[in-house]
Amino acid sequence: MNLRDVIKRPVITEKSMRQASGGQYVFMVDRRATKSEIKKALKDFFQVHPLKIRTMKFKGKIKRVKKYQRQTTLSDWKKAIVSLKEGEKIDLFEMSE
């Protein structure tokens, strides 16, 4: 798998922003990505050293299309929570106050 395709986007929620202040960052990753591929991609793109990576798989939600009253299913996805070494941070998650 190409390392560019491993990390899709950061997950930005209230909870993930609280975790970011403690050194844990949340990303949406490719469903087929392994922990070692996620670690390589983080080292390559953000120049950080992940200590621990936890992954979770989620089923896609069922959504209703308004006009036709039909249901459609969003695609399944995978989330990775990454813990970094002390003192390292990813600027993507930093909020200006």
DRENMILO-278611 format. One record per residue: x negated, y negated, z of N, C-alpha, C in turn; residue in three letters; residue number from 0. Coordinates in nm, 2 decimals, padded with zeros to 4 digits. Last residue first. Layout:
     n_X     n_Y     n_Z    ca_X    ca_Y    ca_Z     c_X     c_Y     c_Z   aa    i
       X       Y       Z       X       Y       Z       X       Y       Z  ALA  NUM
...
***
This chain:
     n_X     n_Y     n_Z    ca_X    ca_Y    ca_Z     c_X     c_Y     c_Z   aa    i
   00.57  -03.07   01.98   00.66  -03.13   02.08   00.65  -03.28   02.08  GLU   96
   00.54  -02.82   01.74   00.50  -02.95   01.79   00.61  -03.01   01.88  SER   95
   00.48  -02.48   01.79   00.58  -02.58   01.77   00.52  -02.71   01.82  MET   94
   00.32  -02.20   01.63   00.31  -02.32   01.72   00.41  -02.43   01.69  GLU   93
   00.33  -02.00   01.45   00.43  -02.00   01.55   00.42  -02.12   01.64  PHE   92
   00.11  -02.04   01.29   00.24  -02.03   01.23   00.35  -02.05   01.33  LEU   91
  -00.12  -02.00   01.43  -00.07  -02.14   01.42   00.07  -02.14   01.36  ASP   90
  -00.18  -01.76   01.66  -00.14  -01.78   01.52  -00.07  -01.91   01.51  ILE   89
  -00.46  -01.72   01.89  -00.32  -01.75   01.86  -00.30  -01.77   01.71  LYS   88
  -00.66  -01.61   02.16  -00.63  -01.62   02.02  -00.49  -01.65   02.00  GLU   87
  -00.68  -01.59   02.43  -00.73  -01.70   02.37  -00.71  -01.72   02.22  GLY   86
  -00.70  -01.24   02.44  -00.68  -01.36   02.52  -00.75  -01.47   02.45  GLU   85
  -00.57  -01.07   02.14  -00.67  -01.09   02.25  -00.65  -01.23   02.32  LYS   84
  -00.21  -01.01   02.09  -00.35  -01.06   02.05  -00.44  -01.06   02.17  LEU   83
   00.04  -00.79   01.99  -00.03  -00.86   02.11  -00.17  -00.89   02.07  SER   82
   00.32  -00.79   01.79   00.17  -00.79   01.79   00.12  -00.86   01.91  VAL   81
   00.58  -00.61   01.68   00.54  -00.70   01.78   00.40  -00.69   01.81  ILE   80
   00.76  -00.57   01.38   00.63  -00.54   01.45   00.61  -00.65   01.55  ALA   79
   01.04  -00.42   01.23   00.99  -00.53   01.31   00.86  -00.48   01.38  LYS   78
   01.20  -00.34   00.93   01.11  -00.29   01.04   01.05  -00.42   01.10  LYS   77
   01.53  -00.26   00.78   01.41  -00.34   00.80   01.33  -00.29   00.92  TRP   76
   01.78  -00.19   00.53   01.71  -00.16   00.65   01.58  -00.24   00.66  ASP   75
   01.99  -00.44   00.37   01.89  -00.33   00.37   01.83  -00.31   00.51  SER   74
   02.34  -00.46   00.43   02.21  -00.52   00.41   02.11  -00.41   00.42  LEU   73
   02.63  -00.34   00.26   02.53  -00.31   00.37   02.40  -00.38   00.33  THR   72
   02.96  -00.45   00.23   02.83  -00.43   00.17   02.73  -00.41   00.29  THR   71
   03.31  -00.42   00.17   03.19  -00.42   00.26   03.07  -00.39   00.18  GLN   70
   03.56  -00.64   00.05   03.48  -00.52   00.04   03.36  -00.54   00.14  ARG   69
   03.72  -00.86   00.00   03.75  -00.78   00.12   03.67  -00.65   00.11  GLN   68
   03.67  -01.04  -00.20   03.73  -00.91  -00.24   03.76  -00.82  -00.12  TYR   67
   03.58  -01.28  -00.07   03.68  -01.28  -00.17   03.75  -01.15  -00.20  LYS   66
   03.38  -01.19   00.14   03.51  -01.27   00.16   03.61  -01.25   00.06  LYS   65
   03.24  -00.90   00.22   03.24  -01.00   00.12   03.38  -01.06   00.12  VAL   64
   03.10  -00.81   00.53   03.22  -00.81   00.45   03.21  -00.93   00.35  ARG   63
   02.82  -00.60   00.62   02.88  -00.74   00.60   03.00  -00.72   00.51  LYS   62
   02.64  -00.41   00.83   02.75  -00.41   00.74   02.81  -00.55   00.74  ILE   61
   02.28  -00.43   00.86   02.41  -00.45   00.91   02.52  -00.44   00.80  LYS   60
   02.04  -00.16   00.84   02.10  -00.28   00.79   02.24  -00.30   00.84  GLY   59
   01.86  -00.05   01.13   01.95  -00.02   01.02   02.01  -00.15   00.97  LYS   58
   01.52  -00.09   01.21   01.65  -00.13   01.23   01.74  -00.09   01.10  PHE   57
   01.23   00.02   01.39   01.31   00.02   01.27   01.45  -00.01   01.30  LYS   56
   00.94  -00.13   01.54   01.08  -00.08   01.55   01.15  -00.08   01.42  MET   55
   00.62  -00.12   01.69   00.70  -00.13   01.57   00.84  -00.07   01.60  THR   54
   00.35  -00.28   01.84   00.47  -00.20   01.86   00.56  -00.22   01.74  ARG   53
   00.01  -00.30   01.88   00.12  -00.32   01.79   00.23  -00.23   01.82  ILE   52
  -00.26  -00.46   02.05  -00.15  -00.36   02.06  -00.04  -00.40   01.95  LYS   51
  -00.46  -00.64   01.98  -00.49  -00.54   02.07  -00.38  -00.42   02.07  LEU   50
  -00.57  -00.80   01.68  -00.46  -00.74   01.75  -00.51  -00.63   01.85  PRO   49
  -00.75  -01.07   01.62  -00.78  -00.93   01.66  -00.67  -00.87   01.74  HIS   48
  -00.73  -01.28   01.33  -00.71  -01.25   01.47  -00.74  -01.10   01.49  VAL   47
  -00.71  -01.39   01.06  -00.84  -01.38   01.13  -00.82  -01.37   01.28  GLN   46
  -00.48  -01.38   00.91  -00.48  -01.48   01.02  -00.61  -01.48   01.10  PHE   45
  -00.53  -01.19   00.70  -00.46  -01.32   00.67  -00.48  -01.42   00.78  PHE   44
  -00.69  -00.98   00.81  -00.72  -01.04   00.68  -00.66  -01.18   00.66  ASP   43
  -00.57  -00.91   01.04  -00.71  -00.95   01.05  -00.74  -01.02   00.92  LYS   42
  -00.31  -00.84   00.94  -00.33  -00.95   01.04  -00.47  -01.00   01.04  LEU   41
  -00.38  -00.61   00.78  -00.32  -00.73   00.72  -00.34  -00.85   00.81  ALA   40
  -00.48  -00.43   00.98  -00.57  -00.48   00.87  -00.51  -00.61   00.81  LYS   39
  -00.23  -00.39   01.12  -00.35  -00.45   01.19  -00.45  -00.51   01.09  LYS   38
  -00.08  -00.27   00.93  -00.03  -00.40   00.99  -00.15  -00.47   01.05  ILE   37
  -00.22  -00.04   00.90  -00.20  -00.13   00.78  -00.16  -00.27   00.83  GLU   36
  -00.18   00.08   01.15  -00.32   00.04   01.10  -00.31  -00.05   00.98  SER   35
   00.09   00.12   01.16   00.03   00.03   01.25  -00.11  -00.02   01.20  LYS   34
   00.23   00.12   00.82   00.18   00.19   00.94   00.12   00.08   01.03  THR   33
   00.51   00.05   00.62   00.38   00.01   00.67   00.35   00.08   00.80  ALA   32
   00.76   00.09   00.51   00.67   00.20   00.50   00.53   00.17   00.57  ARG   31
   00.90  -00.15   00.55   00.95  -00.04   00.62   00.85   00.08   00.62  ARG   30
   00.70  -00.44   00.60   00.75  -00.34   00.51   00.79  -00.22   00.59  ASP   29
   00.80  -00.66   00.88   00.70  -00.59   00.79   00.77  -00.49   00.70  VAL   28
   00.84  -00.95   01.05   00.92  -00.85   00.97   00.81  -00.79   00.88  MET   27
   00.68  -01.01   01.37   00.69  -01.02   01.22   00.78  -00.91   01.16  PHE   26
   00.60  -01.18   01.66   00.69  -01.09   01.60   00.70  -01.12   01.45  VAL   25
   00.34  -01.19   01.91   00.40  -01.25   01.79   00.48  -01.14   01.72  TYR   24
   00.22  -01.28   02.22   00.29  -01.18   02.14   00.36  -01.24   02.03  GLN   23
   00.13  -01.48   02.39   00.03  -01.41   02.31   00.09  -01.29   02.23  GLY   22
   00.32  -01.63   02.52   00.25  -01.53   02.60   00.15  -01.45   02.52  GLY   21
   00.43  -01.78   02.32   00.36  -01.85   02.42   00.28  -01.76   02.51  SER   20
   00.57  -01.58   02.19   00.45  -01.64   02.13   00.37  -01.72   02.23  ALA   19
   00.79  -01.53   02.35   00.68  -01.43   02.35   00.55  -01.49   02.29  GLN   18
   00.94  -01.75   02.29   00.89  -01.74   02.43   00.78  -01.64   02.43  ARG   17
   00.98  -01.69   02.02   00.90  -01.81   02.05   00.85  -01.81   02.20  MET   16
   01.14  -01.47   02.04   01.01  -01.45   01.98   00.92  -01.58   02.01  SER   15
   01.37  -01.59   02.16   01.30  -01.48   02.23   01.16  -01.47   02.17  LYS   14
   01.46  -01.76   01.96   01.43  -01.81   02.09   01.34  -01.71   02.16  GLU   13
   01.30  -01.66   01.65   01.41  -01.67   01.74   01.37  -01.73   01.87  THR   12
   01.16  -01.57   01.37   01.16  -01.69   01.46   01.30  -01.70   01.52  ILE   11
   00.94  -01.35   01.24   01.08  -01.35   01.30   01.08  -01.47   01.40  VAL   10
   00.75  -01.41   00.94   00.76  -01.41   01.09   00.91  -01.41   01.13  PRO    9
   00.75  -01.17   00.67   00.77  -01.30   00.72   00.77  -01.30   00.88  ARG    8
   00.60  -00.94   00.57   00.69  -01.01   00.49   00.71  -01.15   00.54  LYS    7
   00.31  -00.76   00.55   00.38  -00.86   00.63   00.47  -00.94   00.54  ILE    6
   00.25  -00.60   00.31   00.28  -00.54   00.45   00.36  -00.64   00.53  VAL    5
   00.17  -00.70   00.07   00.31  -00.66   00.09   00.35  -00.61   00.23  ASP    4
  -00.10  -00.74   00.09  -00.01  -00.86   00.07   00.13  -00.82   00.10  ARG    3
  -00.21  -00.48   00.09  -00.20  -00.56   00.22  -00.11  -00.68   00.21  LEU    2
  -00.05  -00.22  -00.08  -00.12  -00.35  -00.09  -00.10  -00.43   00.04  ASN    1
  -00.08   00.12   00.00   00.00   00.00   00.00  -00.09  -00.12   00.00  MET    0
***
